[in-house]
Amino acid sequence: MRAFIALAIGSVLLGAEGTLASSSTAYLSCRDAAALRVSGIGVSWSDLDAAAAVKLCEAALAADPDNPRLLAYLARALNKAGRMDEAFEAARRSALAGDPEGQINLGNMFNSRLGDEKLRDDAEAVRWYRRASEQGDARAQNHLGVMYEQGRGVPQDDAEAVRWYRLATEQGDATAQTNLGWMYEQGRGVPQDDAGAVRWYRLAAEQGDATAQTNLGWMYDQGRAVPQDDAEAMRWYRRASEQGDARAQTNLGVMYEQGRGVPQDDAEAVRWYRLAAEQGDATAQSNLGTMYYHGRGVPQDDAEAMRWYRRASEQGDARAQKYLGRMYERGRGVSQDDAEAVRWYRLAAEQGDATAQMNLGWMYDQGRGVPQDDAEAVRWYQRAAAQGSASGRAHLGVAMVRGVGIDADREEGWRLIGLAAKEENVSALLALAARHRLGLDTVPDHTAARALYLSAIEAGGAADGHLGLLALEPPGPSAVVREAMLRVVEAFPEGGGFTGGAALDAATRLLEAARAGSPERAAEALALLDRHDPLTTALDPVSWREAVASAPSSAVASSAGGTGAAASIRPFAVLVEAELLDERRRIAALVAAETFNDELEQRQERVAELVYLLGDTDGALAEKLIALRYAQTRATLEWGSADNYFPLLYTSCRWSKASRWARQLERPGTALFMAKQAVNLLQDARRRLAGLPENLRECFLKVHEDRYRWLADLFVELGRLGEAELVIRMLKDFETYEYVRREAGSAGSSYDHLPLDQREAALGTALGDAGRVQAALSLERRNLLKRQAMGEPDPAVAARLAEVRRLLEEAERTARTEFDGVRSALVALERSGDERAIASRDLLASGSVQGLLKSEFRSEAAALHMVVLPDRVHVIVTTADTQLVRTTSVEAAELGRLVLGLREAVQSPGRDPRPAAQRLYDLLLRPVEAELAASQAKLLLLSLDHLLRYVPFAALHDGERYVAERYALTLFTEAARTNLARQNAVSWEAAGFGVTAAPGFTPLPAVAEELRAIVRAGNDGDGLLPGRVYLDQSFTGARFRDAAQAGFPVVHVASHFVLRPGDARDGFLLLGDGGRLTVEELRRIPLAGVDLLALSACETAVGRRDGDGRELESLGVLAQERGAGAVMATLWPVADASTARFMRLFYQARVETGLSKAAALQAAMRAFLAHGGEAQQAAVDPGRGAEVVGSPRPTVPAGTAHPYHWAPFVLIGSPW
């Protein structure tokens, strides 16, 4: 991207004034009013008050009439006032006096790109630029470089341009640095060197040059001489955009549109496109037109799309011209006009746009807007193909195969078509499929043809591909052919593809011909398909015509016996009814044979689809419920019981899939009901999972917890955020339960179901009863058959077997007769949507976060629930008044890379962590920034998922501030709910425990000082809190248990605390006597009187293959379940000395100002940020949490403002 470097006329830069300057008030007033604003002096062109500036400068000149700098300033003011003759005279006098400011100004007036039409003379402009340049003026040297680069007023000479740019850059001129970077990027006047370009762009960008910032962003965007980095590209684009650079604004819009470096956001893309478009940027205008065309980020509006395409087209933008041609060809936003379409296609094609060349060729091919001309069509196909256009190659290849518009060369034609097919070009795939189907220059190969038609369907040519399948297997009883016809209608109700509506019309006529056995009507269909398939016009598809003509009409007889006009009008409905009747017969036979298997399920699923195609959506969903009943019965038979883990998990999965289908059919009430059933079955499965042997249970933990995530995702899709929140709570409880291996008897509400409203409960009970009856009877039948096969005939067994068979038949008949009632119940779920929403809200309110926010936090807090899925992250924002979700697209692997990248940055005191912190902020918090600001929340309750639990959210950065500077934070857990109403303690007493040294662990010499600063034993010392201290050998497991139960509101532990992923039994707290207090032992210690358990040195599992952050959160839950109000822990091994000071600041804020725990933690963080802490030792500072003596620790610099020192501390539980 070229930096445009030419000053607007009269935009004179303020240079070094030297001896020409004056300190008089009049001189300074003129300068401040008329000089171009640089370094805080002068005024911008838009803000220049011409009349006032002229008056001030004339007054200054009255006192000093020959001052050439004042003349230069006056020239700028007169130019703004439109008094060009006077401006020229003032600039001329200044220039002749030798003032470089005046010489540059005069050169600008002569410059053909800038000056007055009467004065334009590039050679004269060069003369004055040269005179100023020879005085060493950097701006003039840059202008002279531009003239040499562009060959204006001098012979074009890139080397000379580079020489002048380089002279200017040596004085630090940012514009010249940008231009020199461009020369390096393009290899003009210097060897091409992206690294050199980046170096010069960066120097200029850091001076605030917007063009350089844009260009530097582009280098990061493309990964040229720097690692490709969307976030860094965004940063530079944003800086340039905020200065009004149109190209940067356009690029910023592209990043938002594509979701690169920021969460995908069409509305934000439109905002930036509009800012650039209104400045006249043609690319932005074209992009904005496309957003209107597709209705992305704005309401769909063809007329508005036309307006922006036209504005860009009139500037010569080839892409916009191509799109404008498309609008005319299709009659969108304007009256259909092939001639006008051709005009715009031609303008774009002549600029080299390959798609426009292809489209123009097609217009000649079809004779639309121009006389039909095969040779001209081929000429444009050739030009498009020469640029690598797959479509151009495909159409050129077809022309060569047919010998139309070009000499026939079938071998070359097929080669070109093959090349295009490799790029998944639909036209080429269809052409190759036709070749294999019809045996054109090859042996017929229907297998290859079928594969190519399927590839065409996947590449976007669904209607055409399915029509090809019809041609491959003419209409008849084949299920494949029926499926192809149905898919054409289902996916393309208005036709589409190569010839638009002709595709559907041809398929319809083919079907009617098959029904009537009419060769004449089949011939009409073939005529339409001739237009669909360009190759058939050169051939005689006799075999196809005969096959269609001979298709038996009985193959598609209506199940209702329908004939006549109605059947002719709805041929596809007739086909669907025929297949539906056949499927029902097959299902009845399977049920009668008591064959509950995969085939039965699939056929019932197909019945649901067919009923939907007949237009009965609610009936289709009722049929889906029958498929779910069959699934339950099948699972019961396969695993021997309906009440064990495997069938419950299987049927939960089937219900969730059914819910998504209901959502697609726009039946949100049914989708919600099905999703709740899926969750409740998953909860039942979880109860059974706990009973499995431990080695077997491990195999299913990941599968199970991922099911919770997917079901939360399903509720988000349904807009049911309250239910999503409950499922997240279930996931959290599941993770904690499995981590700490709680006893089955301590489950509490862990297995609770999602609440159902009255209608949902009634329907669920009816369906469950029917399913259980059928499953139980089927299982009993199987067992009876086994008994019968293993022994002598038993009349009692035979009689019971006959009775079970009768009961099964009766159960099936009953389910079928109750079908209409089930269908009506589903309809009722939709009709009572508002009423059910209120009921659901009331059911959920008592335990919801929103209810807690209203009752305990008023408007002071907001909650963020985050759900990590393989390709996206949901952030649910809850305030006292609103609840909404924002979704960010990001692959799980990329999210992991960003999390670990931030962790590395914040744990390296010598690195700037802000770029990495901003990337995660943009991903997780920027999408909800506006909602949080509107809520006026001061506290964020965070419910985090997976690796996000390793993120120091306090250290995320919005580009201006850390999150800790704006919000207090706490990790919210379900165990904290009972503690949220607890008031601040009137006074805190503390039991302090610490270890300064232990074999096998890094010494912690600052621990003793930390405890002395916090705890005051008796009347001795300066500690903030009264209490007791247990240091080194006095810190035993027994004393810790006694202190925890003695009523100390604060238990502060300064020792190594090692946490392991997977199993809490591997974690331990290092005791002062060398012993270890395991997590298993810790969870048995009552903590009922403890308001805060502070663990100032935790080692978590980040970076390990099996680590996902649950270990730290589960520790917090464990402590809270034992009675503790909250736990303070650390996300990484912390610096020993700075931790001592940080903890004192925390307790000081709590005790002396009465702040809540969360607010006191924020205050300590802000104190470190504001003051950087006192000078610390520059040697290696021992870290807490490390296991091995001598393991390297980062050097702590003087000052502790880096997040390494304050960001690891997290509060889990009650913020009060």
Secondary structure, 3 states (H helix, E strand, C coil): CCCCCCCCCCCCCCCCCHHHCCCCHHHHHHHHHHCECECCECECCCCCCHHHHHHHHHHHHHHCCCCHHHHHHHHHHHHHCCCHHHHHHHHHHHHHCCCHHHHHHHHHHHCCCCCCCCCCCHHHHHHHHHHHHCCCCHHHHHHHHHHHHHCCCCCCCHHHHHHHHHHHHCCCCHHHHHHHHHHHHHCCCCCCCHHHHHHHHHHHHHCCCHHHHHHHHHHHHHCCCCCCCHHHHHHHHHHHHCCCCHHHHHHHHHHHHHCCCCCCCHHHHHHHHHHHHCCCCHHHHHHHHHHHHHCCCCCCCHHHHHHHHHHHHCCCCHHHHHHHHHHHHHCCCCCCCHHHHHHHHHHHHHCCCHHHHHHHHHHHHHCCCCCCCHHHHHHHHHHHHHCCCHHHHHHHHHHHHHCCCCCCCHHHHHHHHHHHHHCCCHHHHHHHHHHHHHCCCCCCCHHHHHHHHHHHHHCCCHHHHHHHHHHHCCCCCCHHHHHHHHHHHHHCCCCCCCCCCHHHHHHHHHHHHHHHCCHHHHHHHHHHHHHHCCCHHHCCCHHHHHHHHCCCHHHHCCCCCCCHHHHHHCHHHHHHHHHHHHHHHHHHHHHHCCCCCHHHHHHHHHHHHHHHHCCCHHHHHHHHHHHHHHHHHHHHHHHCCCCCHHHHHHHHHHHHHHHHHHHHCCCHHHHHHHHHHHHHHHHHHHHHHCCCCHHHHHHHHHHHHHHHHHHHHHHHHCCCHHHHHHHHHHHHHHHHHHHHCCCHHHCCCCCCCCCCCHHHHHHHHHHHHHHHHHHHHHHHHHHHHHHHHHCCCCHHHHHHHHHHHHHHHHHHHHHHHCHHHHHHHHHHHHHCHHHHHHHHHHHHHCCCHHHHHHHHHCCCEEEEEEEEECCEEEEEEECCCCEEEEEEECCHHHHHHHHHHHHHHHCCCCCCCHHHHHHHHHHHCHHHHHHHHHHCCCEEEEECCHHHHHCCHHHCECCCCEHHHCCEEEECCHHHHHHCCCCCCCCCCEEEEECCCCCCCCCCCCHHHHHHHHEECCCCCCCCEEEEEEEHHHCCHHHHHHHHCCCCCEEEEECCEECCCCCHHHCEEECCCCCEEEHHHHCCCCCCCCCEEEECCEECCCCCCCCCCHHHHHHHHHHHHCCCCEEEEECCCCEHHHHHHHHHHHHHHHHHHCCCHHHHHHHHHHHHHHHCCCCCCCCECCECCCCCCCCCCCECCCCCCCHHHHCCEEEEECCC
